[in-house]
Amino acid sequence: MTTMHPTGLQDLFFCAGQGFPASFGLDLGPFWKGYVLDITGPAWNYILVRRLYASYQENKWVRFFTPGRTLTLFIAVSYGIEAAQYLEFYDSTYDPWDLLCYLSLLVPLFTLDSLQQRAMATY
């Protein structure tokens, strides 16, 4: 059974993919280097963990990683990374704006994913 993704979800796929050049060290300016991966990284991983790139399949993985659990996991990991930077556990720069960046695409993605789950449940 194939799943039709809402247009907004397809737009978020595109936005999450914009972090791709930054992953390979292309210098596209300070915002790109400083925040684009913080915006797109968690969202892209959410897409991968929730398997939103493929047609829906009912299995243990999908049943365990519900939208709420996945969002909670990624928020915890993102804030854990920032806490480790703040406490200087490793050589990096703490930036409180990173916390907002993590959520800026992750929360809309979660919202659309939740709406899609509800629509599939009534379908």
C-alpha positions in Angstrom: 0.0 0.0 0.0 1.5 3.4 -0.9 1.0 6.5 1.1 0.4 9.9 -0.2 2.4 12.5 1.8 0.9 15.9 2.3 2.4 18.6 0.1 3.8 20.3 3.2 5.7 17.2 4.1 7.3 17.1 0.7 8.3 20.7 1.2 9.9 19.8 4.5 11.8 16.9 2.7 13.3 19.6 0.4 14.2 21.9 3.3 15.8 19.0 5.2 17.9 18.1 2.2 19.3 21.6 2.0 21.9 20.6 4.7 23.5 18.3 2.2 26.2 20.7 0.9 27.1 21.9 4.4 27.9 18.2 5.3 30.7 18.2 2.7 32.4 21.4 3.9 31.2 23.8 1.2 31.6 27.3 2.4 28.3 29.1 1.7 28.5 31.7 4.4 28.3 31.9 8.2 24.6 31.2 8.5 24.9 28.1 6.3 27.9 26.8 8.2 26.5 27.8 11.6 22.9 27.0 11.5 21.7 25.1 8.4 22.9 21.7 9.7 21.4 22.5 13.1 18.0 23.1 11.3 18.1 20.3 8.8 20.1 17.6 10.7 17.5 16.6 13.3 14.7 16.9 10.8 16.4 14.7 8.3 17.2 12.1 11.0 13.5 12.3 12.0 12.5 11.5 8.4 14.9 8.5 8.4 13.9 7.1 11.8 10.2 7.4 11.1 10.8 6.0 7.5 8.8 8.9 5.9 10.8 8.4 2.7 9.1 5.1 1.9 5.6 3.8 1.7 4.1 3.0 5.1 4.7 -0.5 6.5 3.3 -1.8 9.7 6.2 -3.3 11.7 7.8 -3.2 15.1 10.1 -0.3 14.2 7.3 2.0 13.1 5.1 1.0 16.0 7.9 1.8 18.5 9.0 5.1 16.9 5.7 6.9 17.0 5.8 10.6 16.1 5.7 11.6 19.8 8.5 9.2 20.9 10.7 10.2 18.0 10.2 13.9 18.7 11.0 13.4 22.4 14.1 11.4 21.5 15.5 14.0 19.1 14.8 16.9 21.5 16.6 15.0 24.3 19.6 14.2 22.0 19.7 17.8 20.7 19.6 19.4 24.1 22.1 16.8 25.4 24.5 17.9 22.7 24.1 21.5 23.6 24.5 20.7 27.3 27.7 18.9 26.5 29.0 21.9 24.6 28.0 24.2 27.4 29.8 22.1 30.0 32.8 21.8 27.5 32.8 18.0 27.4 34.4 18.4 24.0 36.0 21.1 21.9 33.1 23.0 20.4 31.2 26.3 20.6 28.0 26.6 22.7 25.4 28.7 21.0 21.9 29.0 22.6 20.4 29.8 19.2 21.2 26.2 18.2 18.4 25.0 20.5 15.9 27.1 18.4 17.4 25.8 15.2 16.9 22.2 16.2 13.2 22.8 16.8 12.5 25.1 13.8 12.1 22.3 11.3 11.6 19.4 13.7 8.4 20.6 15.2 6.6 21.4 11.9 7.7 18.0 10.6 6.3 16.3 13.7 3.0 18.2 13.3 2.6 17.1 9.7 3.6 13.6 10.5 1.0 13.5 13.4 -1.7 14.8 11.0 -0.7 12.2 8.5 -1.0 9.4 11.1 -4.4 10.6 12.1 -5.6 10.7 8.5 -4.3 7.2 7.9 -6.0 6.0 11.1 -9.4 7.2 9.8 -8.7 6.0 6.3 
